[in-house]
Amino acid sequence: MLVNTAALLKDLLALLPDVLPSVSIDELEDLPRSSTLYLWRKDDEVLYVGLTSDMHYRWNNKNPHKLNQLRDKGAECVSWLTLKNAASFESIDENAKILEATLIQLYTPQLNVEWNPNKQFLWKDKKRPTRKLR
């Protein structure tokens, strides 16, 4: 039997939000004080994928960047994968940054594309991929 490794990887990564710890948008004080890769979700849709060196501070400081936009888009919860602690974003492991880019390409989160329209993720033509997983 042949296994389509790329398809299997996509299927496994698609399950990621369902198996990771998460809190609702109203429980942000319960976020960990550690480096994380996180996914903001509305129902089964991933709205935004990001990395931070301190998840708790990122979403609980006096002016959490982009939180109001997430609320406006109907974000319900955030799930995360805890990473090796980093002192700053720049010191986050390169593999975590590659995983972030992979998840952005996989889920094509609406807000990653809106907030970074000229950012080149993994696709070369700077256009949002049109292929959907579901």
C-alpha positions in Angstrom: 0.0 0.0 0.0 1.4 3.4 -1.0 1.0 6.3 1.5 0.6 9.8 0.3 2.8 11.5 2.9 1.8 15.1 2.0 -1.9 14.2 2.3 -1.3 12.3 5.6 0.5 15.3 7.0 -2.3 17.7 6.0 -4.8 15.4 7.7 -2.8 15.2 10.9 -2.2 18.9 11.0 -5.9 19.5 10.4 -6.6 17.7 13.7 -4.2 20.0 15.6 -6.8 22.5 17.0 -8.9 19.7 18.4 -6.1 18.1 20.4 -4.3 21.2 21.8 -5.1 23.0 25.0 -7.4 26.0 24.5 -9.3 28.7 26.3 -12.2 30.9 25.3 -11.7 34.5 24.3 -13.2 35.4 27.7 -10.6 33.4 29.7 -7.4 34.9 28.4 -6.1 35.3 32.0 -5.7 31.5 32.0 -3.1 31.5 29.2 0.3 30.1 29.9 3.3 32.4 30.5 5.4 30.6 28.0 6.5 30.6 24.3 3.7 29.2 22.1 2.5 28.7 18.6 -1.2 29.6 18.7 -4.3 29.3 16.6 -7.3 31.6 17.0 -10.6 29.8 16.0 -14.2 30.5 15.2 -16.1 27.2 15.1 -13.9 24.9 12.9 -12.3 27.8 11.1 -8.8 28.9 11.9 -8.8 32.7 11.8 -5.2 33.5 12.7 -1.9 31.6 13.4 0.9 33.2 15.3 4.0 32.8 17.5 4.9 34.6 20.7 7.5 34.4 23.4 4.9 34.9 26.1 1.4 33.9 25.4 -0.1 35.3 28.6 1.5 38.8 28.1 0.7 38.8 24.4 -3.1 38.7 25.0 -3.3 40.2 28.5 -1.2 43.4 28.3 -2.9 46.9 28.4 -3.4 47.0 24.6 -3.3 43.5 23.2 -2.5 44.0 19.5 -5.3 42.7 17.2 -7.6 41.3 20.0 -10.4 43.7 19.0 -10.2 42.6 15.4 -10.3 38.9 16.5 -13.5 39.7 18.5 -15.0 41.5 15.5 -14.4 38.4 13.3 -16.1 36.2 15.9 -13.1 34.5 17.4 -14.2 32.1 20.1 -11.1 30.4 21.4 -7.4 30.2 21.1 -5.4 26.9 21.1 -1.7 26.6 21.5 1.3 24.4 21.3 3.9 25.2 24.0 7.4 25.7 22.7 10.9 25.9 24.2 10.9 29.2 26.1 12.4 32.1 24.3 13.3 35.5 25.6 12.0 37.3 22.5 10.3 36.6 19.2 13.7 36.7 17.5 15.0 33.9 19.6 12.1 31.5 18.9 13.4 28.3 17.3 13.5 28.3 13.5 11.6 25.0 13.4 8.7 26.7 15.2 8.7 29.5 12.6 8.6 26.9 9.8 5.7 25.2 11.5 3.9 28.5 11.8 4.4 29.1 8.0 3.2 25.5 7.3 0.1 26.0 9.3 -0.6 29.4 7.6 -0.3 27.7 4.3 -2.4 24.8 5.4 -5.3 26.7 7.0 -5.0 30.0 5.0 -6.3 32.0 7.9 -8.3 35.0 6.9 -6.6 37.4 9.3 -3.0 36.3 8.5 -3.6 37.2 4.9 -5.5 40.5 5.7 -2.9 41.7 8.2 0.1 40.7 6.1 -1.1 41.1 2.5 2.5 41.5 1.1 4.1 38.8 3.3 5.4 35.8 1.5 4.7 32.8 3.6 5.4 29.5 1.9 3.8 30.3 -1.4 6.0 32.1 -3.9 3.5 34.3 -5.7 2.3 36.1 -2.6 -1.2 35.1 -3.4 -3.5 33.3 -0.9 -3.7 29.7 -1.9 -7.1 28.8 -3.2 -7.2 25.1 -2.3 -9.3 24.4 0.8 -8.9 21.3 3.1 -12.6 20.9 3.8 
